[in-house]
Amino acid sequence: MTGCANCVWLEYAEKLSRYYQDGGEEAAKQINERVTDPNMKAFLLHELRMKKQQS
């Protein structure tokens, strides 16, 4: 993932993805529902897509 190596938001997205183990679909749903900042939401969803492409 890109950005700050210690970003708690990226850590949150990664943990959601590992928890649900569905390729990031449920993690993306949770991010859409719970993250209120539109810029952060777009960034996290982008990072999930990038991680999915790399695996």
C-alpha positions as CSV (number, residue, x, y, z in Angstrom):
1,M,0.0,0.0,0.0
2,T,1.1,3.6,-0.5
3,G,1.1,6.5,1.8
4,C,2.3,6.7,5.4
5,A,3.7,3.4,6.6
6,N,2.1,3.9,10.0
7,C,-1.3,5.2,8.8
8,V,-4.0,3.8,11.2
9,W,-6.6,4.1,8.4
10,L,-4.5,1.8,6.1
11,E,-4.1,-0.6,9.0
12,Y,-7.8,-0.5,9.6
13,A,-8.5,-1.3,5.9
14,E,-6.0,-4.1,5.9
15,K,-7.5,-5.6,9.1
16,L,-11.0,-5.4,7.6
17,S,-9.8,-7.1,4.5
18,R,-8.1,-9.9,6.4
19,Y,-11.1,-10.3,8.8
20,Y,-13.7,-10.7,6.0
21,Q,-11.4,-12.7,3.6
22,D,-13.7,-12.0,0.7
23,G,-11.3,-10.1,-1.6
24,G,-12.1,-6.7,0.1
25,E,-15.7,-6.5,-0.8
26,E,-17.1,-6.4,2.7
27,A,-14.2,-4.2,3.8
28,A,-15.1,-1.7,1.1
29,K,-18.7,-1.8,2.2
30,Q,-17.7,-1.1,5.8
31,I,-15.4,1.8,4.7
32,N,-18.3,3.3,2.7
33,E,-20.6,3.1,5.7
34,R,-18.2,4.2,8.4
35,V,-15.6,6.6,7.0
36,T,-17.2,10.0,6.8
37,D,-14.3,12.0,5.1
38,P,-14.8,11.6,1.4
39,N,-11.1,12.0,0.6
40,M,-10.0,9.4,3.1
41,K,-12.8,7.1,1.9
42,A,-11.6,7.4,-1.7
43,F,-8.0,6.8,-0.7
44,L,-8.8,3.7,1.3
45,L,-11.0,2.2,-1.4
46,H,-8.3,2.9,-3.9
47,E,-5.7,1.2,-1.7
48,L,-8.0,-1.9,-1.3
49,R,-8.3,-2.1,-5.1
50,M,-4.6,-1.8,-5.5
51,K,-4.0,-4.5,-2.9
52,K,-6.5,-6.8,-4.7
53,Q,-4.8,-6.3,-8.0
54,Q,-1.4,-7.2,-6.5
55,S,-2.6,-10.5,-5.1
